């Protein structure tokens, strides 16, 4: 489903790994949403925060923003025609924030993103969990809210991470009231909280699938690239390893190099580092490779989002310099695919 022509030009664009896409439009409170009914415009009571701060589940829209020093949870059951809001005290007057909804139940977790420099071990951080804006309570996430996700009503979160990976994996069956550390059960070893080496396994952000399950990648940096195991979490919080694969390349910079997003209801898609190939990891254990054309570079981080196994968007930035490192410039472009990632064009 292509966005309206030029609709994403010059706006803030948020792409979520669980299929979410939104952008600001005419004012900071007006947003364009990708929904199952097509692209819809909505006006929020409070401007959404920077980050992956707007989520859609069916006709329900939930967003997080800041107003008068408070964080505001906003919920609409009818794609933005009516709203409920709840203001909660926040340690920050404004900040990038994320909200993650369960595709299976509509339950959400939201919070401001942890702030810290390179090499900082993240977590725990305060967050909010609820079913709608009027039913919200405080919890603590072991890592960053943006890395958490849902398998049904089971809340999952990597934590104690450096940069973009979590060296521990946690599960909560009571929406964040209590947490169980699954790390040793999954990897067979208990990592230390200090001095994590580059060859220590770490866990990627949680990808919630449309069938109510979730996928977490257990990743290990090797000389050949990142060796990944796809762990599928059922709605009761149990998990199985369904596939393993390699993302080839130089990841010497540390954890957080692999980008992955939902791909339909029962698969994920992982771009290679050159932008010309993608690997599709299905929950039946099949791993297949797609050759892509049209992308100048690979998307990374929260810059790739598929609505289903056909329609996807990618935000890529191309940088270059002329005349021996002078006149440098960067250009960011949104690309779309309607054939599952095989061909891309700018929108």
C-alpha positions as CSV (number, residue, x, y, z in Angstrom):
1,X,0.0,0.0,0.0
2,X,1.8,3.1,-1.2
3,X,1.5,6.3,0.7
4,X,-0.2,9.3,-0.9
5,X,2.2,11.1,-3.4
6,X,4.7,13.3,-1.5
7,X,2.9,12.6,1.8
8,X,6.1,11.7,3.6
9,X,8.3,14.4,2.1
10,X,9.8,16.8,4.6
11,X,8.0,15.4,7.6
12,X,9.0,13.5,10.6
13,X,8.5,9.8,9.7
14,X,8.4,7.0,12.3
15,X,8.8,3.4,11.1
16,X,8.3,0.6,13.6
17,X,9.5,-2.9,13.4
18,X,6.0,-4.2,14.2
19,X,4.5,-2.7,11.1
20,X,3.8,0.8,12.5
21,X,4.2,3.9,10.2
22,X,3.3,7.5,10.9
23,X,4.4,11.0,10.0
24,X,3.6,14.5,11.0
25,X,1.7,16.6,8.4
26,X,0.4,20.2,8.5
27,X,0.9,20.8,12.2
28,X,2.7,19.0,15.0
29,X,-0.6,17.4,16.2
30,X,-1.7,16.2,12.8
31,X,-0.4,12.8,11.7
32,X,-0.7,10.4,8.8
33,X,-1.1,6.8,9.8
34,X,-0.8,3.6,7.9
35,X,-3.8,1.4,8.9
36,X,-5.6,-1.7,7.6
37,X,-8.1,0.8,6.1
38,X,-5.4,2.6,4.1
39,X,-3.6,5.8,5.0
40,X,-5.6,7.9,7.5
41,X,-5.2,11.4,8.8
42,X,-5.7,12.1,12.5
43,X,-5.4,15.0,14.9
44,X,-4.0,14.1,18.3
45,X,-4.8,16.0,21.5
46,X,-1.1,16.4,22.2
47,X,1.7,16.4,19.7
48,X,3.4,13.0,19.6
49,X,7.0,12.7,20.9
50,X,9.9,12.0,18.6
51,X,10.5,8.3,18.2
52,X,8.2,5.4,17.6
53,X,5.5,7.1,19.6
54,X,2.3,6.3,17.7
55,X,0.9,2.8,17.3
56,X,-2.2,1.4,15.6
57,X,-4.1,-1.9,16.3
58,X,-7.2,-2.3,14.2
59,X,-9.1,0.9,14.7
60,X,-7.3,1.7,18.0
61,X,-4.6,4.4,18.0
62,X,-2.4,5.0,21.0
63,X,0.2,7.7,21.2
64,X,2.5,9.3,23.8
65,X,3.5,12.9,24.0
66,X,4.5,15.6,26.5
67,X,2.6,18.6,27.8
68,X,3.1,20.9,30.8
69,X,5.9,18.8,32.1
70,X,3.8,15.6,32.0
71,X,3.8,12.6,29.8
72,X,0.4,12.2,28.1
73,X,-1.0,8.8,27.0
74,X,-3.6,9.3,24.2
75,X,-6.0,6.6,23.0
76,X,-8.6,6.5,20.3
77,X,-10.9,3.6,19.5
78,X,-12.0,4.9,16.2
79,X,-8.9,6.0,14.2
80,X,-8.7,9.5,15.8
81,X,-12.3,10.6,15.7
82,X,-12.6,10.6,19.6
83,X,-9.8,10.5,22.2
84,X,-9.2,9.7,25.8
85,X,-6.1,11.1,27.5
86,X,-4.2,10.6,30.8
87,X,-1.4,12.8,32.0
88,X,1.2,11.2,34.2
89,X,4.2,12.7,36.0
90,X,7.5,12.4,34.1
91,X,11.1,12.9,35.1
92,X,11.6,14.6,31.8
93,X,9.6,17.5,30.4
94,X,10.1,16.2,26.8
95,X,12.1,13.4,25.3
96,X,12.1,10.9,22.5
97,X,9.6,8.2,23.5
98,X,8.3,4.9,22.3
99,X,5.0,3.0,22.5
100,X,4.6,-0.7,21.7
101,X,1.2,-2.4,21.2
102,X,0.5,-6.1,21.2
103,X,-0.9,-7.0,17.8
104,X,-2.9,-9.8,19.5
105,X,-4.5,-7.9,22.3
106,X,-4.0,-4.2,21.9
107,X,-2.2,-3.9,25.3
108,X,0.7,-1.3,25.2
109,X,3.9,-0.3,27.0
110,X,5.2,3.2,26.7
111,X,8.1,5.3,28.0
112,X,10.7,7.9,27.4
113,X,13.9,6.5,25.8
114,X,16.9,6.0,28.1
115,X,19.5,8.7,27.6
116,X,23.2,7.9,27.7
117,X,26.5,8.0,25.8
118,X,28.4,5.3,24.0
119,X,29.3,2.3,26.1
120,X,26.5,2.9,28.6
121,X,24.8,-0.2,29.9
122,X,21.0,0.6,29.7
123,X,18.3,-0.3,32.2
124,X,16.2,-0.5,34.2
125,X,14.0,2.4,33.1
126,X,10.5,3.6,34.1
127,X,7.6,2.9,31.8
128,X,3.8,2.8,31.6
129,X,1.6,-0.2,30.7
130,X,-2.1,-0.3,30.0
131,X,-5.1,-1.2,27.7
132,X,-6.3,2.3,27.0
133,X,-5.5,5.9,28.2
134,X,-7.7,5.5,31.3
135,X,-6.1,2.3,32.5
136,X,-2.4,3.0,32.9
137,X,0.0,2.1,35.6
138,X,3.8,2.5,36.3
139,X,6.2,-0.4,35.8
140,X,10.0,-0.7,35.4
141,X,11.5,-2.1,32.1
142,X,14.8,-4.0,32.4
143,X,16.1,-2.1,29.3
144,X,14.8,0.5,26.9
145,X,11.1,0.6,26.2
146,X,11.8,0.8,22.4
147,X,13.4,-2.7,22.6
148,X,10.4,-4.3,24.4
149,X,7.5,-6.2,22.8
150,X,4.6,-8.5,23.3
151,X,3.7,-12.2,22.7
152,X,0.0,-11.9,23.5
153,X,-0.1,-10.4,26.9
154,X,3.4,-11.7,27.8
155,X,5.8,-8.7,27.9
156,X,9.4,-9.4,26.7
157,X,12.4,-7.1,27.0
158,X,16.1,-7.4,26.4
159,X,18.1,-5.5,29.1
160,X,21.6,-4.6,30.4
161,X,22.6,-3.8,26.8
162,X,25.4,-1.7,25.4
163,X,24.2,0.4,22.4
164,X,21.5,-1.6,20.5
165,X,21.7,-5.0,22.1
166,X,20.7,-6.5,25.4
167,X,23.0,-9.1,27.1
168,X,20.0,-10.4,29.1
169,X,16.5,-11.5,28.1
170,X,13.6,-11.0,30.4
171,X,9.9,-12.1,30.5
172,X,6.9,-10.8,32.4
173,X,3.6,-12.6,32.7
174,X,2.0,-9.8,34.7
175,X,2.6,-6.9,32.4
176,X,5.8,-5.7,34.0
177,X,5.0,-6.1,37.7
178,X,7.6,-8.8,38.0
179,X,10.3,-10.1,35.6
180,X,12.1,-13.4,35.0
181,X,15.6,-13.5,33.6
182,X,15.7,-16.1,30.9
183,X,19.3,-15.5,29.8
184,X,21.0,-18.5,31.3
185,X,18.2,-20.9,30.2
186,X,18.5,-19.6,26.6
187,X,22.3,-19.3,26.2
188,X,23.6,-21.7,28.9
189,X,25.7,-19.0,30.6
190,X,25.2,-16.0,32.9
191,X,26.8,-12.9,31.5
192,X,28.4,-10.3,33.7
193,X,26.9,-6.8,33.9
194,X,30.3,-5.2,33.4
195,X,32.8,-5.5,30.7
196,X,30.6,-7.5,28.2
197,X,32.9,-8.8,25.5
198,X,32.1,-8.6,21.8
199,X,31.6,-12.3,21.4
200,X,29.0,-12.5,24.2
201,X,25.5,-13.4,22.8
202,X,23.1,-10.5,23.0
203,X,19.4,-10.1,22.2
204,X,17.7,-7.9,19.6
205,X,14.6,-5.8,20.1
206,X,11.4,-7.8,20.3
207,X,9.4,-8.2,17.0
208,X,5.7,-8.8,17.7
209,X,4.0,-10.8,14.9
210,X,0.4,-10.6,13.7
211,X,-0.4,-14.1,14.9
212,X,0.2,-13.1,18.5
213,X,3.7,-14.6,18.9
214,X,7.0,-12.7,19.0
215,X,10.5,-13.2,17.7
216,X,13.8,-12.3,19.4
217,X,17.1,-12.7,17.7
218,X,19.9,-14.1,19.9
219,X,23.0,-12.6,18.1
220,X,26.7,-13.3,18.4
221,X,29.4,-11.3,16.5
222,X,31.9,-13.5,14.6
223,X,34.7,-12.9,12.2
224,X,32.2,-13.5,9.3
225,X,29.4,-11.3,10.6
226,X,26.6,-11.7,13.0
227,X,25.4,-15.3,13.7
228,X,21.7,-15.1,14.7
229,X,19.2,-17.6,16.2
230,X,15.5,-16.8,15.8
231,X,13.6,-17.5,19.0
232,X,9.9,-17.7,18.7
233,X,7.9,-16.8,21.9
234,X,4.4,-18.2,22.2
235,X,1.6,-16.2,24.0
236,X,2.3,-18.1,27.2
237,X,5.9,-17.0,27.2
238,X,7.5,-20.3,26.2
239,X,9.9,-20.2,23.3
240,X,11.6,-22.4,20.7
241,X,14.5,-21.8,18.4
242,X,13.1,-21.9,14.9
243,X,16.0,-21.0,12.7
244,X,19.6,-19.8,12.5
245,X,21.3,-17.7,9.9
246,X,24.3,-15.4,9.2
247,X,24.3,-11.7,8.4
248,X,27.6,-11.4,6.7
249,X,29.8,-8.3,7.1
250,X,32.0,-6.4,9.5
251,X,30.3,-5.7,12.8
252,X,33.3,-4.8,14.7
253,X,31.6,-1.8,16.2
254,X,29.7,-4.0,18.6
255,X,26.1,-5.1,19.3
256,X,23.1,-3.6,17.5
257,X,24.2,-4.0,13.9
258,X,21.3,-6.2,12.6
259,X,18.0,-4.7,11.5
260,X,14.9,-6.9,11.5
261,X,11.2,-6.3,11.2
262,X,7.9,-8.2,11.0
263,X,7.1,-9.6,7.5
264,X,3.5,-10.8,7.4
265,X,2.0,-12.7,10.3
266,X,4.6,-15.5,10.6
267,X,8.0,-14.3,9.4
268,X,10.6,-11.6,9.8
269,X,12.8,-9.9,7.2
270,X,16.5,-9.0,7.8
271,X,18.4,-6.7,5.3
272,X,22.1,-7.4,4.5
273,X,24.5,-4.6,5.1
274,X,24.8,-3.7,1.4
275,X,21.1,-3.1,0.7
276,X,21.0,-5.6,-2.2
277,X,19.8,-8.7,-0.3
278,X,17.3,-9.5,2.4
279,X,16.8,-12.7,4.3
280,X,13.3,-13.9,5.2
281,X,13.1,-16.0,8.3
282,X,9.7,-17.9,8.5
283,X,8.5,-19.4,11.7
284,X,8.5,-22.9,10.1
285,X,12.3,-22.6,10.1
286,X,12.7,-21.8,6.4
287,X,15.3,-19.1,5.6
288,X,15.3,-17.7,2.1
289,X,17.2,-14.9,0.4
290,X,15.6,-12.1,-1.7
291,X,17.7,-10.1,-4.2
292,X,16.7,-6.4,-4.0
293,X,17.0,-3.6,-6.5
294,X,16.5,0.1,-6.1
295,X,17.9,0.7,-2.6
296,X,21.1,2.8,-2.7
297,X,22.2,1.6,0.8
298,X,20.7,-0.7,3.5
299,X,18.2,0.5,6.0
300,X,19.2,0.3,9.6
301,X,17.8,0.8,13.0
302,X,14.1,1.8,13.1
303,X,14.1,2.6,9.4
304,X,12.3,-0.4,7.9
305,X,8.6,-1.4,8.3
306,X,6.5,-4.0,6.4
307,X,2.7,-3.9,6.7
308,X,2.5,-7.4,5.4
309,X,4.7,-9.7,3.2
310,X,4.3,-7.4,0.2
311,X,4.1,-3.8,1.2
312,X,7.1,-2.2,3.0
313,X,8.8,1.2,3.5
314,X,12.5,1.9,4.1
315,X,14.2,5.2,5.1
316,X,17.8,5.4,3.9
317,X,20.4,8.1,4.2
318,X,23.1,8.5,1.6
319,X,26.1,10.7,2.5
320,X,28.9,11.8,0.3
321,X,31.6,14.4,-0.1
322,X,33.2,16.1,-3.1
323,X,36.6,17.6,-3.7
324,X,38.5,15.6,-1.2
325,X,36.1,15.6,1.8
326,X,34.6,19.0,1.2
327,X,31.1,20.0,0.3
328,X,29.7,17.0,2.2
329,X,26.0,16.4,2.3
330,X,23.4,13.8,3.3
331,X,20.1,12.9,1.6
332,X,17.4,10.9,3.4
333,X,14.7,9.3,1.1
334,X,11.7,7.0,1.8
335,X,11.6,4.0,-0.5
336,X,8.6,1.7,-1.0
337,X,8.1,-1.9,-2.1
338,X,4.9,-3.7,-3.1
339,X,6.5,-7.0,-4.1
340,X,8.0,-8.1,-0.7
341,X,11.3,-6.2,-1.0
342,X,12.5,-7.3,-4.4
343,X,12.1,-3.9,-6.0
344,X,12.1,-0.4,-4.4
345,X,11.4,3.1,-5.6
346,X,11.4,6.5,-4.0
347,X,8.1,8.0,-2.8
